[in-house]
Amino acid sequence: MNTVSFSCEIPVRYDVDICITGAGPGGVAAAVTAARQGAKVLLLDAHTMPGGMSTAARVPVLMTVSDGIRLLPDGFGREIIDRSTAAAQAHNFDNGWMPLHAEQLKWIYEDLLTQAGVELLYYARLAAVRTENGTVRETIYAAPSGLFAVKAKIFIDGTGDGTLATWAGAPFDMAPLEEIMPSTLCSFWAGFDWQAYRDGGACTHNDDKMPDLLEAAFKDGSLSTEDFHHTGLVRNSNFTAGGNISHVFGIDGTDERSLTRGLVESRRLLQEYERFYRKNIAGFANAEIVDSGSLLGIRESRRIKGDYTLVLEDFQKRRDFPDEIGRYNFSADIHPPRPTRAQVEEHKKFFRSTACGHGESYGIPYRVLLPQKINNLLTCGRCVSTDRYVHASLRVIPGCWITGQAAGMAAAMAADANCTPREINVQQLRENLRNIGGYFH
Ligand SMILES: Cc1cc2nc3c(=O)[nH]c(=O)nc-3n(C[C@H](O)[C@H](O)[C@H](O)COP(=O)(O)OP(=O)(O)OC[C@H]3O[C@@H](n4cnc5c(N)ncnc54)[C@H](O)[C@@H]3O)c2cc1C
């Protein structure tokens, strides 16, 4: 491949205690938590809103937040849930899930960030990382005003994809593309009769009629991609339902060529599903898709290797850890890469086999936030150190709030003590987290 080399002077525009790249659920939780400890925090995102997948990708539902007794993402998560539940009740939702209203979630996140005193910057895409002897010195961003650099004592990777940690030199794992979980462009629908839809009972791959309807559409070609894994729709406002509908396969969330193919393919598929719903689904004869994500929904990409890797056995044994900073319990939801009818049944079986009972959860050790080989960096959210199974549980929004809150607290302690996140007093970290509501053993 041809290469060019060029050098240029890049202004150091910020010198802060903590620099967080990526304002998804993990990054926002980290930023708010750290700033509340008095740290000078800069939060940057390539996109135009806080929330990452939970807003920009229009994910419509909040996954498990409780073990039946306790609120697992307590602390930061409780603040979001308290405000969102009020919004949800106002809309009189009827389906047992805790729906997400992307627009309201943006307002809540921005409100919390502003009140905590976080300096927030959109349109700033991480372009390079300069690391010296395992210490990140500067992160460099491409923005409308040009390139600029940020110096910080502690950096946090909230990119979901582990981009900062990888570019800093941390090792990572990623499933081969033929195995990787498919991506989905989530969508907002309007113009439906929700009661008729509920009464009709043909909603998801778990309902009796849906697999047959899908099979007929695959056979007659009206749905061009065979995909029996149909997670369906959730009512998320008086006027809209959020669709987690259709998959695109083999997408590499770390490669813009693959992401572009995924978006174009998804928009084509959504047109097919809109016709399919109008024709086949009760209450949807006049429905239309009014919006879809401005980011493709990426379920799986890099998992950064940390000082500990949380694995399926830890999950299954509901293991406790001496450095535990949270607990979580959502089943391992590995979307199948080839969703035939048989594979969807396998998926359902495995999903159910990992379900936690009343009061059960697995511990999350602090060490999963500490990328190997790098001194002043923490990860949070989807890219923390797990195997694929635990990733398929912890990747959901409440899990990202838990790891984000812990990363923010740890970063604030390290910045304050002028030490690395590896050197902080972990028992003190746990006490500080408990003081803001964190739940763990
Ligand atoms: C289709 C789909 C459906 C899902 N359904 C559910 C569900 O029903 N319930 C649930 O709880 N969870 C669900 N999830 C999971 C959940 O939404 C995500 O795993 C979670 O949002 C990940 O949070 P995060 O903080 O790690 O990063 P993300 O949400 O991925 O956010 C990362 C942020 O970093 C920014 N960023 C990335 N790279 C750069 C860069 N180079 N420079 C600057 N900024 C950058 C992005 O713009 C983004 O804002 C779903 C996910 C998908 C994809």
The ligand as an ORCA input file, in Angstrom:
! r2SCAN-3c Opt
* xyz 0 1
  C     -28.910     -2.810     17.944
  C     -28.639     -2.745     19.395
  C     -29.641     -3.007     20.281
  C     -29.396     -2.918     21.644
  N     -30.417     -3.124     22.499
  C     -30.246     -2.871     23.811
  C     -31.353     -2.882     24.683
  O     -32.469     -3.173     24.277
  N     -31.122     -2.560     25.983
  C     -29.889     -2.239     26.464
  O     -29.775     -1.923     27.650
  N     -28.824     -2.247     25.636
  C     -28.974     -2.525     24.332
  N     -27.905     -2.481     23.479
  C     -26.540     -2.313     24.012
  C     -26.114     -0.901     24.334
  O     -26.891      0.065     23.674
  C     -24.640     -0.644     24.002
  O     -23.849     -1.778     24.162
  C     -24.132      0.462     24.891
  O     -24.744      1.684     24.484
  C     -22.625      0.602     24.826
  O     -22.266      1.722     25.594
  P     -20.798      2.328     25.541
  O     -20.786      3.436     26.508
  O     -19.790      1.263     25.662
  O     -20.599      2.896     24.074
  P     -21.546      3.354     22.898
  O     -22.959      3.445     23.288
  O     -21.155      2.517     21.742
  O     -21.034      4.844     22.671
  C     -19.728      5.105     22.240
  C     -19.581      6.592     21.978
  O     -18.233      6.838     21.601
  C     -18.190      7.671     20.471
  N     -16.970      7.355     19.723
  C     -16.665      6.182     19.143
  N     -15.463      6.280     18.524
  C     -15.029      7.541     18.739
  C     -13.858      8.251     18.355
  N     -12.892      7.676     17.601
  N     -13.715      9.541     18.734
  C     -14.681     10.135     19.495
  N     -15.819      9.510     19.878
  C     -15.972      8.226     19.510
  C     -19.454      7.366     19.703
  O     -19.850      8.464     18.891
  C     -20.466      7.092     20.832
  O     -21.148      8.237     21.220
  C     -28.112     -2.597     22.125
  C     -27.086     -2.342     21.220
  C     -27.336     -2.425     19.875
  C     -26.235     -2.121     18.929
*
